[in-house]
Structures are given as structure tokens and as C-alpha cells.
């Protein structure tokens, strides 16, 4: 009997450890010569003293028929665990949860999170912290915002802004004084604007485009000139109705100040993207020295932002210009094509350029401007305010006089 890999060895080439003449008395008396030779071969190949054992050595020595030495059956650990819990009288779940514990999930996931992801999370946390710091004054005064974009929306308040002792009834003059206005071409107007001009591709059939107006723009909140696109519905002997679109590029975040409960977010479609705009029902009005109040029934408005341009779209609800009509106009806004032969509602080739900063159609509207440089909260300003309206320094109105 011999190891197979040494069967072809000639006797003279076998390792000297196979010589067992000096091993007499080491092996049991009933060992044959073949068994002694085989034991010497094993001793030459393996060293039990150094835990170098032949394959299946332990299994060979063990009694294969002993039940205690049989491989553990399936579920042995669960049975042992159940027996231990029962013996110690401890409560245990019969069925393990399908979801790992939150703590183990977080721990296991944390060990595999990459450094770029950790840096991104840290940046988000820092941004949230800075946002809380920046908006803390607003929360302190109980202000509520609805956003229509990154730089626009509405600010909801309970009481009217007391920004002046009198409120002018300034309206847009369809026949402006020639000394104060001039006519320029659409190409010249587009060159002066800091944004592409937008016009709607859909307005109610009864409305026709009547005017383009350009205003200088108040540089405290508008980046460059402001454009107004106007559509008119006129019948003989009846006051004309207007759909007015005010377009400007914001210099900073601009919020329209609105009575709480008079505004809500609505969905709009910008080039196939589903975004949000704000529908506003009503406006502030004031009679004499009385406090301004919110009137619901004579003005509807959408505050929208698209491609960095803010749109205030105003209509008359008495003519059926409601949320649906204004949303249709907002959804159809597209960049103006100077070379197109036809535009919805007619073709106007001239722009009336005014020397005023802001549109008179929006006179007495109040806007809120973010003021990140101070901790006193946002500042407020009157749009289209006339010169005889007293205002505080720089035209800015403090928050405290009217926020009750």
C-alpha cells in the first residue's frame, strides 16, 4: 500500500523518511509492512504537530455513525435560539421583520457612502441652514410665501400695507403726452430689453392686440426696462376691457403682496414642463384716508416665471377673464418672432416708450423685496407710485407699521 503519486518511484529514489528500519516499536504489533510503509509516507507528507493534516483526517477518526457528529440540520440555529429564549423566558419575534432596522440600515449604508455623496449632503445641509437664517425674520413675523419661480411669487399678509397717506387712482393713459413718450420699433425695443420678449399664441377671440409699452424699470427690483403687452376688447359705448401682460427680468426676488386667502398655486406648462404659477383674485384699494382693503371682484391676475422672466398677467373677471382664461394665456407664451408675418390678436410694429420707471396699469400694487443684508425682514415698495405719495427713504417701506 502506497500513496498514488509515489507509486512509480523506484525504491532507491524514495525519500529517506520512508526507511522505517529505525521505526521498530513505534507502530502497533499487528501493523503489516504495507501499513507501516503507508504510515511513514503520510508522516513524510503531513505534520500533525503543525496542524498539517491529510484530507478528511478528522472525519476518518470520528465515528460516522454517532448522531452527535452528524452535520447540523437545516434551521439548527433558529431551533437553538428558540430553545435558549424559552429557557431564559425572554420574548422573541416568531417572524423576523422583512425590513432591517433603521439603525442597522443607516449604519450599513453609511459605511458604503462615497465621499462625493457625503460632500453633496453637507452642501445641502449648509444651504438649508443658510436658507433658515435668511428667512428667519420672515418666519418671526409670520409671513407666508407662495413661489412661482426662483425669483418671484406672492407674499400673503393679513392687513394692507400702509405705504402712503393717499392712494392715487393712476390709470394707464391711452393717449400719453407726446413730450413724455416716443415711438420706437420692435427691433429697437428688443435690443434695449435684457430678456427676450414673449407674446401669447392664444388669447380670447374677442381680444385684439392694441399696444406695446416699454418702461425704464426701477433698478431696485428690475434688471433693465419693463415691457407691457396689451390686448383690448372694445365695443361702441362700452368701456374697453384689457388683458395686460407685464414682463420684466428681476434684479432680485420680487413678491407681489396679496391678501391672505386670495392667492393659490396653479399648474402651468412651460415648453412641456409642468411648473407652478400663482393665481391672484382681487387687489388692494383705498378710499380717502381709510385703510386699504382687498377687493375681489374686479381683477384677476397670474404671477408666473419662465426662463428667468417674470410675468404679471392681468384681466377683468367681469368679462369672464378668470383662472382658466389667464392660465391659457400663460401656457401659450412664447418668444416673439420679429420676422413672423402674423401674430395672434393682430400685428403691432411700434412700441410706445415711456419715461416712467414702472407701468401705470399696476399703480398701487405693493411688492416685497428680499433684503438679505439686514435682519429686519423684507422691504416693501409701491409699484407705479406717483410723486405726491410720501414714502420712506429709498422708497422702501418698513415691515412693522402694517404687520399686525
DADA-V839757 format. One record per residue. RES is the residue in three letters. NEAR is the number of other C-alpha atoms within 12 Angstrom. D_FIRST is the distance of its C-alpha to the first C-alpha in Angstrom with 1 decimal. Layout:
# DADA-V839757
res=RES near=NEAR d_first=D_FIRST
res=RES near=NEAR d_first=D_FIRST
This chain:
# DADA-V839757
res=UNK near=16 d_first=0.0
res=UNK near=21 d_first=3.8
res=UNK near=22 d_first=7.2
res=UNK near=11 d_first=9.1
res=UNK near=11 d_first=12.1
res=UNK near=20 d_first=10.7
res=UNK near=14 d_first=9.0
res=UNK near=12 d_first=12.5
res=UNK near=14 d_first=13.2
res=UNK near=9 d_first=14.5
res=UNK near=14 d_first=13.7
res=UNK near=10 d_first=17.3
res=UNK near=13 d_first=17.2
res=UNK near=21 d_first=14.4
res=UNK near=19 d_first=16.1
res=UNK near=16 d_first=17.4
res=UNK near=20 d_first=16.1
res=UNK near=29 d_first=12.7
res=UNK near=22 d_first=14.7
res=UNK near=24 d_first=14.5
res=UNK near=15 d_first=17.2
res=UNK near=13 d_first=19.6
res=UNK near=17 d_first=17.6
res=UNK near=16 d_first=18.4
res=UNK near=12 d_first=20.0
res=UNK near=14 d_first=18.6
res=UNK near=20 d_first=15.9
res=UNK near=13 d_first=16.9
res=UNK near=11 d_first=17.5
res=UNK near=11 d_first=15.5
res=UNK near=15 d_first=12.1
res=UNK near=14 d_first=10.0
res=UNK near=21 d_first=8.9
res=UNK near=17 d_first=5.1
res=UNK near=20 d_first=6.8
res=UNK near=28 d_first=9.2
res=UNK near=29 d_first=7.4
res=UNK near=25 d_first=6.1
res=UNK near=28 d_first=9.8
res=UNK near=30 d_first=11.2
res=UNK near=28 d_first=10.0
res=UNK near=27 d_first=11.6
res=UNK near=25 d_first=14.5
res=UNK near=23 d_first=15.1
res=UNK near=21 d_first=15.3
res=UNK near=17 d_first=17.2
res=UNK near=16 d_first=20.0
res=UNK near=15 d_first=21.0
res=UNK near=8 d_first=24.1
res=UNK near=10 d_first=25.3
res=UNK near=11 d_first=24.3
res=UNK near=16 d_first=21.6
res=UNK near=19 d_first=19.3
res=UNK near=21 d_first=16.3
res=UNK near=14 d_first=17.6
res=UNK near=11 d_first=18.7
res=UNK near=16 d_first=17.9
res=UNK near=15 d_first=21.2
res=UNK near=16 d_first=21.1
res=UNK near=13 d_first=17.9
res=UNK near=14 d_first=19.5
res=UNK near=14 d_first=22.7
res=UNK near=13 d_first=23.8
res=UNK near=14 d_first=24.1
res=UNK near=12 d_first=26.7
res=UNK near=11 d_first=29.0
res=UNK near=11 d_first=32.0
res=UNK near=11 d_first=32.7
res=UNK near=15 d_first=29.4
res=UNK near=12 d_first=30.1
res=UNK near=13 d_first=31.3
res=UNK near=13 d_first=35.1
res=UNK near=13 d_first=37.2
res=UNK near=9 d_first=39.7
res=UNK near=11 d_first=42.9
res=UNK near=12 d_first=41.3
res=UNK near=12 d_first=43.1
res=UNK near=18 d_first=46.5
res=UNK near=15 d_first=46.1
res=UNK near=15 d_first=45.3
res=UNK near=19 d_first=48.3
res=UNK near=20 d_first=50.6
res=UNK near=16 d_first=49.6
res=UNK near=15 d_first=50.3
res=UNK near=16 d_first=53.6
res=UNK near=14 d_first=54.6
res=UNK near=11 d_first=53.7
res=UNK near=11 d_first=55.8
res=UNK near=11 d_first=58.5
res=UNK near=12 d_first=58.6
res=UNK near=13 d_first=59.9
res=UNK near=16 d_first=57.6
res=UNK near=12 d_first=57.9
res=UNK near=11 d_first=56.3
res=UNK near=9 d_first=56.1
res=UNK near=10 d_first=55.5
res=UNK near=10 d_first=58.1
res=UNK near=6 d_first=57.6
res=UNK near=10 d_first=58.9
res=UNK near=13 d_first=57.6
res=UNK near=13 d_first=60.0
res=UNK near=12 d_first=62.6
res=UNK near=11 d_first=61.5
res=UNK near=12 d_first=57.8
res=UNK near=13 d_first=58.9
res=UNK near=13 d_first=61.2
res=UNK near=13 d_first=58.7
res=UNK near=13 d_first=55.9
res=UNK near=16 d_first=58.3
res=UNK near=15 d_first=59.8
res=UNK near=12 d_first=56.6
res=UNK near=13 d_first=56.3
res=UNK near=15 d_first=60.0
res=UNK near=12 d_first=60.7
res=UNK near=12 d_first=63.3
res=UNK near=11 d_first=65.7
res=UNK near=14 d_first=65.8
res=UNK near=16 d_first=66.5
res=UNK near=13 d_first=69.2
res=UNK near=14 d_first=70.7
res=UNK near=15 d_first=70.7
res=UNK near=14 d_first=72.4
res=UNK near=14 d_first=75.0
res=UNK near=14 d_first=75.8
res=UNK near=14 d_first=76.1
res=UNK near=14 d_first=78.5
res=UNK near=14 d_first=80.5
res=UNK near=15 d_first=80.8
res=UNK near=14 d_first=82.0
res=UNK near=14 d_first=84.6
res=UNK near=16 d_first=85.8
res=UNK near=16 d_first=86.3
res=UNK near=19 d_first=88.2
res=UNK near=22 d_first=90.3
res=UNK near=26 d_first=91.1
res=UNK near=23 d_first=91.6
res=UNK near=25 d_first=95.4
res=UNK near=31 d_first=95.4
res=UNK near=18 d_first=93.4
res=UNK near=19 d_first=95.7
res=UNK near=22 d_first=98.7
res=UNK near=20 d_first=97.1
res=UNK near=28 d_first=97.1
res=UNK near=28 d_first=95.3
res=UNK near=31 d_first=94.2
res=UNK near=33 d_first=93.4
res=UNK near=31 d_first=91.8
res=UNK near=38 d_first=92.4
res=UNK near=29 d_first=90.5
res=UNK near=24 d_first=89.5
res=UNK near=31 d_first=93.1
res=UNK near=39 d_first=95.2
res=UNK near=41 d_first=95.7
res=UNK near=41 d_first=98.1
res=UNK near=40 d_first=98.8
res=UNK near=33 d_first=99.9
res=UNK near=33 d_first=102.6
res=UNK near=23 d_first=104.7
res=UNK near=25 d_first=108.0
res=UNK near=34 d_first=109.8
res=UNK near=41 d_first=109.6
res=UNK near=36 d_first=113.0
res=UNK near=38 d_first=113.1
res=UNK near=33 d_first=116.9
res=UNK near=18 d_first=120.2
res=UNK near=24 d_first=121.1
res=UNK near=34 d_first=119.0
res=UNK near=30 d_first=120.4
res=UNK near=22 d_first=120.5
res=UNK near=23 d_first=119.7
res=UNK near=18 d_first=118.8
res=UNK near=23 d_first=118.0
res=UNK near=18 d_first=121.1
res=UNK near=19 d_first=121.0
res=UNK near=14 d_first=123.8
res=UNK near=19 d_first=122.9
res=UNK near=15 d_first=125.4
res=UNK near=14 d_first=125.2
res=UNK near=11 d_first=125.4
res=UNK near=16 d_first=122.2
res=UNK near=21 d_first=120.1
res=UNK near=22 d_first=119.4
res=UNK near=25 d_first=117.8
res=UNK near=21 d_first=114.7
res=UNK near=20 d_first=112.5
res=UNK near=29 d_first=109.1
res=UNK near=19 d_first=107.5
res=UNK near=18 d_first=109.3
res=UNK near=33 d_first=108.2
res=UNK near=29 d_first=104.5
res=UNK near=17 d_first=104.7
res=UNK near=24 d_first=106.0
res=UNK near=29 d_first=103.4
res=UNK near=23 d_first=100.2
res=UNK near=26 d_first=98.3
res=UNK near=29 d_first=98.4
res=UNK near=39 d_first=101.2
res=UNK near=36 d_first=100.0
res=UNK near=37 d_first=102.1
res=UNK near=35 d_first=101.3
res=UNK near=24 d_first=100.8
res=UNK near=26 d_first=101.9
res=UNK near=35 d_first=105.0
res=UNK near=29 d_first=107.2
res=UNK near=16 d_first=109.3
res=UNK near=22 d_first=112.6
res=UNK near=28 d_first=111.7
res=UNK near=28 d_first=112.5
res=UNK near=35 d_first=111.6
res=UNK near=30 d_first=114.6
res=UNK near=32 d_first=113.8
res=UNK near=37 d_first=111.4
res=UNK near=47 d_first=112.2
res=UNK near=41 d_first=110.7
res=UNK near=36 d_first=111.1
res=UNK near=30 d_first=110.5
res=UNK near=34 d_first=107.8
res=UNK near=29 d_first=107.7
res=UNK near=20 d_first=105.3
res=UNK near=29 d_first=104.4
res=UNK near=36 d_first=102.2
res=UNK near=34 d_first=102.5
res=UNK near=28 d_first=101.1
res=UNK near=28 d_first=103.9
res=UNK near=36 d_first=106.3
res=UNK near=47 d_first=106.2
res=UNK near=45 d_first=106.7
res=UNK near=42 d_first=108.3
res=UNK near=40 d_first=108.1
res=UNK near=40 d_first=110.7
res=UNK near=38 d_first=111.1
res=UNK near=30 d_first=114.4
res=UNK near=27 d_first=115.7
res=UNK near=18 d_first=119.5
res=UNK near=11 d_first=122.1
res=UNK near=7 d_first=125.9
res=UNK near=6 d_first=127.4
res=UNK near=9 d_first=124.0
res=UNK near=13 d_first=122.2
res=UNK near=22 d_first=119.3
res=UNK near=28 d_first=115.7
res=UNK near=38 d_first=113.0
res=UNK near=43 d_first=109.3
res=UNK near=42 d_first=108.7
res=UNK near=42 d_first=105.4
res=UNK near=40 d_first=105.2
res=UNK near=45 d_first=102.5
res=UNK near=46 d_first=101.5
res=UNK near=37 d_first=98.7
res=UNK near=34 d_first=98.2
res=UNK near=25 d_first=98.4
res=UNK near=28 d_first=96.7
res=UNK near=35 d_first=95.6
res=UNK near=43 d_first=98.7
res=UNK near=43 d_first=99.0
res=UNK near=48 d_first=101.9
res=UNK near=44 d_first=103.3
res=UNK near=42 d_first=103.5
res=UNK near=33 d_first=104.6
res=UNK near=27 d_first=101.6
res=UNK near=23 d_first=101.0
res=UNK near=30 d_first=102.6
res=UNK near=34 d_first=99.5
res=UNK near=28 d_first=96.2
res=UNK near=27 d_first=93.2
res=UNK near=28 d_first=93.1
res=UNK near=26 d_first=90.6
res=UNK near=31 d_first=91.6
res=UNK near=22 d_first=89.9
res=UNK near=25 d_first=89.7
res=UNK near=15 d_first=88.4
res=UNK near=10 d_first=86.0
res=UNK near=12 d_first=84.9
res=UNK near=14 d_first=85.7
res=UNK near=24 d_first=87.4
res=UNK near=28 d_first=89.9
res=UNK near=37 d_first=93.6
res=UNK near=41 d_first=96.2
res=UNK near=41 d_first=99.1
res=UNK near=44 d_first=102.1
res=UNK near=33 d_first=105.0
res=UNK near=31 d_first=108.3
res=UNK near=34 d_first=109.5
res=UNK near=39 d_first=111.5
res=UNK near=31 d_first=115.2
res=UNK near=24 d_first=118.0
res=UNK near=16 d_first=121.7
res=UNK near=14 d_first=124.0
res=UNK near=15 d_first=122.8
res=UNK near=14 d_first=120.6
res=UNK near=20 d_first=116.8
res=UNK near=29 d_first=114.9
res=UNK near=24 d_first=113.4
res=UNK near=30 d_first=110.8
res=UNK near=20 d_first=112.2
res=UNK near=23 d_first=109.9
res=UNK near=22 d_first=111.9
res=UNK near=24 d_first=113.0
res=UNK near=34 d_first=110.0
res=UNK near=35 d_first=106.4
res=UNK near=47 d_first=104.0
res=UNK near=50 d_first=100.4
res=UNK near=47 d_first=98.8
res=UNK near=48 d_first=96.0
res=UNK near=38 d_first=94.0
res=UNK near=37 d_first=92.4
res=UNK near=26 d_first=91.1
res=UNK near=27 d_first=92.6
res=UNK near=38 d_first=96.0
res=UNK near=44 d_first=97.7
res=UNK near=45 d_first=99.9
res=UNK near=44 d_first=102.5
res=UNK near=46 d_first=103.6
res=UNK near=41 d_first=106.7
res=UNK near=43 d_first=108.6
res=UNK near=31 d_first=111.3
res=UNK near=24 d_first=110.1
res=UNK near=17 d_first=113.6
res=UNK near=24 d_first=112.9
res=UNK near=21 d_first=109.5
res=UNK near=33 d_first=107.5
res=UNK near=29 d_first=104.8
res=UNK near=33 d_first=101.1
res=UNK near=22 d_first=100.1
res=UNK near=29 d_first=102.7
res=UNK near=42 d_first=101.8
res=UNK near=38 d_first=98.0
res=UNK near=24 d_first=98.7
res=UNK near=39 d_first=100.5
res=UNK near=44 d_first=97.8
res=UNK near=35 d_first=95.0
res=UNK near=25 d_first=97.0
res=UNK near=36 d_first=97.6
res=UNK near=23 d_first=96.6
res=UNK near=23 d_first=97.5
res=UNK near=27 d_first=100.9
res=UNK near=22 d_first=101.2
res=UNK near=23 d_first=104.2
res=UNK near=12 d_first=104.2
res=UNK near=13 d_first=103.9
res=UNK near=12 d_first=107.0
res=UNK near=15 d_first=107.1
res=UNK near=26 d_first=106.1
res=UNK near=28 d_first=106.1
res=UNK near=25 d_first=109.5
res=UNK near=24 d_first=111.4
res=UNK near=25 d_first=111.3
res=UNK near=28 d_first=112.6
res=UNK near=27 d_first=112.6
res=UNK near=23 d_first=114.2
res=UNK near=29 d_first=113.2
res=UNK near=36 d_first=115.7
res=UNK near=36 d_first=114.8
res=UNK near=32 d_first=116.1
res=UNK near=24 d_first=116.8
res=UNK near=29 d_first=115.5
res=UNK near=32 d_first=112.0
res=UNK near=38 d_first=111.0
res=UNK near=41 d_first=111.9
res=UNK near=32 d_first=114.9
res=UNK near=34 d_first=113.3
res=UNK near=34 d_first=111.0
res=UNK near=28 d_first=113.6
res=UNK near=35 d_first=113.1
res=UNK near=39 d_first=109.4
res=UNK near=37 d_first=107.5
res=UNK near=40 d_first=104.2
res=UNK near=40 d_first=101.8
res=UNK near=36 d_first=100.2
res=UNK near=34 d_first=97.1
res=UNK near=27 d_first=98.0
res=UNK near=21 d_first=94.8
res=UNK near=14 d_first=96.7
res=UNK near=15 d_first=98.2
res=UNK near=19 d_first=97.1
res=UNK near=22 d_first=100.3
res=UNK near=29 d_first=99.0
res=UNK near=35 d_first=99.9
res=UNK near=39 d_first=103.2
res=UNK near=41 d_first=105.5
res=UNK near=38 d_first=107.8
res=UNK near=41 d_first=110.4
res=UNK near=37 d_first=110.0
res=UNK near=32 d_first=113.2
res=UNK near=33 d_first=115.1
res=UNK near=25 d_first=118.8
res=UNK near=18 d_first=120.3
res=UNK near=13 d_first=122.5
res=UNK near=23 d_first=119.5
res=UNK near=21 d_first=118.9
res=UNK near=22 d_first=115.3
res=UNK near=18 d_first=113.6
res=UNK near=11 d_first=112.6
res=UNK near=15 d_first=110.7
res=UNK near=28 d_first=111.3
res=UNK near=29 d_first=108.5
res=UNK near=29 d_first=109.0
res=UNK near=25 d_first=107.4
res=UNK near=34 d_first=105.2
res=UNK near=22 d_first=106.8
res=UNK near=17 d_first=110.2
res=UNK near=19 d_first=109.1
res=UNK near=25 d_first=105.7
res=UNK near=14 d_first=106.6
